[in-house]
């Protein structure tokens, strides 16, 4: 009788451990989703900043020369 109770308790401990693993997996996935959203926001901000730089630059020909010097002409 006591062996059966001990086995039953061990099964519950094993199930609890499996639930903890599943919970950590879900926490990791939630963090990955949040990170992806943060990267999208960062990308949008960088794109908007680049568009603003191009739109407000007084001399785009000079800017092209500067970019060619920095990145190298293709």
C-alpha positions as CSV (number, residue, x, y, z in Angstrom):
1,X,0.0,0.0,0.0
2,X,2.8,2.4,0.9
3,X,4.7,1.6,-2.3
4,X,1.6,2.4,-4.3
5,X,1.2,5.8,-2.6
6,X,4.9,6.5,-3.0
7,X,4.6,5.7,-6.7
8,X,1.5,7.9,-7.1
9,X,3.4,10.8,-5.4
10,X,6.3,10.3,-7.7
11,X,4.0,10.5,-10.7
12,X,2.6,13.8,-9.5
13,X,6.1,15.1,-8.9
14,X,7.1,14.1,-12.5
15,X,3.9,15.7,-13.9
16,X,4.7,18.9,-11.9
17,X,8.2,19.0,-13.4
18,X,6.8,18.6,-16.9
19,X,4.4,21.5,-16.2
20,X,7.3,23.7,-15.1
21,X,9.2,22.8,-18.3
22,X,6.1,23.7,-20.4
23,X,5.7,27.0,-18.5
24,X,9.3,27.9,-19.1
25,X,8.9,27.1,-22.8
26,X,5.9,29.4,-22.9
27,X,7.8,32.2,-21.2
28,X,10.6,31.8,-23.8
29,X,8.1,32.0,-26.6
30,X,6.5,35.1,-25.1
31,X,9.9,36.8,-24.8
32,X,10.7,35.9,-28.4
33,X,7.4,37.5,-29.6
34,X,8.1,40.7,-27.6
35,X,11.7,40.8,-29.1
36,X,10.3,40.4,-32.6
37,X,7.9,43.3,-32.0
38,X,10.7,45.5,-30.6
39,X,12.9,44.7,-33.7
40,X,9.9,45.7,-35.9
41,X,9.5,49.0,-34.0
42,X,13.3,49.7,-34.3
43,X,13.2,49.0,-38.0
44,X,10.3,51.3,-38.5
45,X,12.1,54.0,-36.5
46,X,15.3,53.6,-38.6
47,X,13.3,53.7,-41.9
48,X,11.4,56.8,-40.8
49,X,14.7,58.5,-39.8
50,X,16.3,57.6,-43.1
51,X,13.3,59.0,-45.0
52,X,13.4,62.1,-42.9
53,X,17.2,62.6,-43.6
54,X,16.6,62.2,-47.3
55,X,13.6,64.6,-47.4
56,X,15.3,67.3,-45.4
57,X,18.8,67.2,-46.9
58,X,19.5,70.5,-48.8
59,X,21.6,69.0,-51.5
60,X,20.9,65.4,-52.5
61,X,23.8,65.3,-55.0
62,X,26.3,66.1,-52.2
63,X,24.6,63.5,-50.0
64,X,25.0,60.9,-52.8
65,X,28.7,61.7,-53.0
66,X,29.1,61.4,-49.2
67,X,27.3,58.0,-49.3
68,X,29.4,56.8,-52.2
69,X,32.5,57.7,-50.2
70,X,31.3,55.9,-47.1
71,X,29.8,52.8,-48.8
72,X,31.9,52.7,-51.9
73,X,30.4,53.3,-55.3
74,X,28.8,50.3,-57.0
